[in-house]
Amino acid sequence: MDRASGPRVRVPEQRAPEKPVTADALRFTVLGPVRAWRGSQLLSSGSPQQRALLTALLLREGRTATAGELIDAFWGEDPPSQALATIRTYASRLRKILGQDTLVSESGGYAIRIDRGALDLTLAQDLAAEAEKARAAGDRCQARTLINKVLGLWDGEALASVPGPYADNQRTRLEEWRLQLTETRLDLDLEVGCHAEAVSELTALTAAHPLRERLRELLMVALYRSGRQAEALAVYADTRRLLAEELGVDPRPELAQLQQRILRADEELARPADEPAPAPAPLRPAQLPATVPDFTGRSAFVAELGSRLATAEGSVMAVSAVAGIGGVGKTTLAVHVAHQARRHFPDGQLYVDLQGAGARAAEPETVLGSFLRALGTADSAIPDTLDERAALYRSTLDGRRILILLDNAHDAAQIRPLLPGTPGCAALVTSRVRMVDLAGAHLVDLDVMSPEEALQLFTRIVGEERVGSEREAALDVVAACGFLPLAIRIAASRLAARRTWTVSVLAAKLADERRRLDELQAGDLAVKATFELGYGQLEPAQARAFRLLGLADGPDISLAAAAALLNLDPHAAEDLLEALVDTSLVESAAPGRYRYHDLVRLYARACAERDERAVERESALSRLLDFYLATAAGVYALERPGDRLADHREPTQYSGLAFADRHSAQDWLYTEANSLLACVRQTSGAGAVRRAVDLLWATKDLAESGANSKQYETAAITMRDLARSSDDARAEGRALITLTNARLVAGRFDQAERDAQRAMRLARAVDDPLPSCWAPNDLGIIALYQNRHAEGEAYLEQAIANFRADGNRPGEASALCNLSRIHLAMGNTTSAVALAQHGIDIYDELGHALRGANGRYALGLALTQSGRFADATEQLHDALAVFRDSRQRLWEGMATFRLAEVDLAAGLPAQAATKSEQALAILRGIGGEWRRGNVLTVLGRALSEIGQPGRAQVCWREALDIYETLGSAEIETVRKLLVPTLPA
């Protein structure tokens, strides 16, 4: 949107700043109640009329107000006979409070002499002026920060409770300025891509100021950029109707032009317009890894690639792909060239390791999300699908000159969505395979170093003095390394770290121990032989640790998990891991966390298969699974005191970590989420499937977090299939319950019901109490969602009986709260309140914070339907705070949605619309379409009540499409909402 399309904030001409405000100086506020302080002491400002005098003097900013002007300010055209005496009395009283030097008499009038920074209004004016300058200079982020500071100075209504016509006029002026500032800040929000966050605030503002067209314009742009084109057009229709009915006029031309741009799906409107003055990008990524200080040779390749990148500005898309065997130095070359080319890409450089040589290459969808965040895109504005992310990525790069380094690519298909599509940008790709199917790419085949380059690299690492006297031995070393850069670096680093060794000693070791080095010229064996140089120098304990740690899947591993896998105490494990870091065979990802380069991991696994017995490999992974299960079960027990999982889970031989409180336990769970879910997916033996399934059970919170929901569901499917193929009915039944949980979160209720039904049958067959209790509980929830209330009541009563028989009081509380919702749906509000309260009592007695929040959520629903809106709001706010604290995004979104329902029922539609928009943003990508349809239905009701029927219709039609696709029972309800809007 053009900057000229919106009003600019205007502030009065400013005076030069005066002396700084001291700690005990007077200060005043008018952007709220009119108050005076001396230091931290609040002074009495007297009667309302006395505050009116103080106000009139403060707003003149040091200028003298004559007695006549003050009388007009107080009484207008009808002053009392003693008006002048009254003014003098008020002035005398104020002078006693403020001091003779502050309130002065001159020229037949009065003035207040204070430092400029002592009045909140002048401070606000100065900050607003700074914001204008920052915006003009292109620094939108700084401008937003300053405007927010200005708005933060308001404390309710300006000049609150100050009487008189002058105060009334000034109050109106200040409120208008406040609205202009808010519009400016919202305009800046849209310019930096925070359109999704702006929708809820704009919805509330348009409800409060329905005739203010600028707010409507901003709302249309925010909705359009959020992918809600129909709603944006509906806002225009509502505005046009309202203006015609209230004022008999049409919308202003700018609003009509905006409607036409939206109808045309104007691509320029889909992103912030460029500032007229040169401005830096909101974020300038600089993600290139550091180049190695001893980069050697490759001059022809450096010149060739550098030349290609330098011409990127004039080409549609400059793509260079460097291919070669592992360890040949592709990444080192690419990073070096990229650093040299940085001056050609002033808008930044992006980098990603695509992990193409590993078992699980990076997903383009995930990489695009990371890139978009680095380019300044808010999380809420990042689409869900690969195609949408790729399109937004290309749009974000348009007009910018950015270099993208795509390292370690698997194939051309992986990188195509990551390529820029406009002039000025370039991509540099490295891969183990030649990208012959990458259209338009400049292909570079990187071979091993020449003997001269190899010797130069070796010398730079080891030192000229040591190599100079043993040149022939050094040539033997680099020849034994096959002139492969990574092999040379490892060998040279080992020698540099051992001052007692000579070059000849290293050469003799290589000649004696590595007679198969000729295989370095044959594909992947070159990589293995290269790493063998470092591996062969390890002590036996270090070598064992290197082999076994490579068996674990996951992006990295913690020290505690590594100690369990190695069956060592943490101190001994740390010594071994740090030794491996010193040899460059393992990387230190962060304090206490370690990872392998993907090729090193493959080599470590090959060593394990060659040098470790199968039973030892299985035992190592079994210990890791034990560690994760024991620790996760402890986290589960902290979250759910009294739950019976601890009594029914598979026993473990290796103990886990203990935590002092639920917050540190949660930190561990979410930090380890990817690694422990990878451990579950990696489980393959029938002997471990039960423990892996119990680990999934103990980490149920990951399914509801939003961040790990998809990975959790994938792991649950893997375990269900493994249990079924192993003919383990108990493991399959429990796996199906975890899968039911994941599908309930995703809103796929038919699939969840099938899984829960089978889980219940299996549980009965093997007499397993866990799924015997939870399957009917889940089936009751599903029946509730599908409006099968009698059936749901029967399931939940069965669940309550089963939980009581098992002595599982938290489970009983859960079923009671779910039964409360069934009774509520059947119209039994009294029993619904009682059931929910009973469940909360159990949770509170046991000390359940998170599950107690679920109980308060259920109670809030019952209280809402009972008409006890204040009590319902209190319960739902309490639940919302716990959900946020526990990182439960699904329930955070649902609690926000339920608060919107309370507001709507209580006759507060503007607040309901705001909370509904917030719920939509929180539930993005989690909860499923059915829940989204519910939120859209309530949002439509709220919009209809605040005079935006067109936008309400769009919400209802979208909800109807969702319900019809799902075959949901809510179809008829929404159709009835739409009926009055259909033409006769």
Buried (B, 14 or more C-beta within 10 A) or exposed (E): BEBEBBEEBEBEEEEEEEEEBEEEBBBBBBBBBBBBBBEEEEBEBBEEBBBBBBBBBBBBBBEBBEBBBBBBBBBEEEBEEEBBEBBBBBBEBBBEBBEEEBBBBEEEBBBBBBBBBBBBBBBBBBBBBBBBEBBBBBBBBBBBBBBBBBBEBBBEBBBBEBBBEBBEEBBEEBBEBBBBBBBBBBBBBBBBBBBBBBBBBBBBBBBEBBEBBBBBBBBBBBBBBBBBBBBBBBBBBBBBBBBEEEEEEEBBEBBEEBBEBBEEEEEEBBBBBBBEEEBBBBBBBEBBBEBBEBBBBBEEBBEBBBEBBBEBBEBEBBBBBBBBBBBBBBBBBBBBBBBBBBEBBEBBBBBBBBBBBBEEBBBBBEBBBBBBBBBBBBEBBBBEEBEBBBBBBBBBBBBBBBBBBBBBBBBBEBBEBBBBBBBBBBBBBBBBBBBEEBEEBBBBEBEBBEEEBBBBBBBBBBEEEBBEEBEEBBBBBBBBBBBBBBBBBBBBBBBBEEEEBBBBBBBBBBBEBBEEBEBBBEEBBBBBBBBBBBBEBBEEBBBBBBBBBBBBBBBBBBBBBBBBBBBBEBEBBBBBBEBBEEBBBBBBBEEEBBBBBBBBBBBBBBBBEEEBEEEEBBBBBBBBBBBBBBBBBBBBBBBBBBBBBEEBBBEBEBEBBEBEEBEBBBBBBBEBBBBBBBBBBBBBEBEBBBBBBBBBBBBBBBBBBBBBBBBBBBBBBBBBEBBBEBEBBBBBBBBBBBBBBBBBBBBBBEBBBBBBBBBBBBBEEBEBBBBBBBBBBBBBBBBBBBEBBEBBBBBBBBBBBBBBEBEBBBBBBBBBBBBBBBBBBBEBBEBBBBBBBBBBBBBBEBEBBBBBBBBBBBBBBBBBBBEBBEBBBBBBBBBBBBBBBBBBBBBBBBBBBBBBBBBBBBEBBBBBBBBBBBBBBBBBBBBBBBBBBBBBBBBBBBBBBBBBBBBBBBBBBBBBBBBBEBEBEBBEBBBEBBEEEEEE
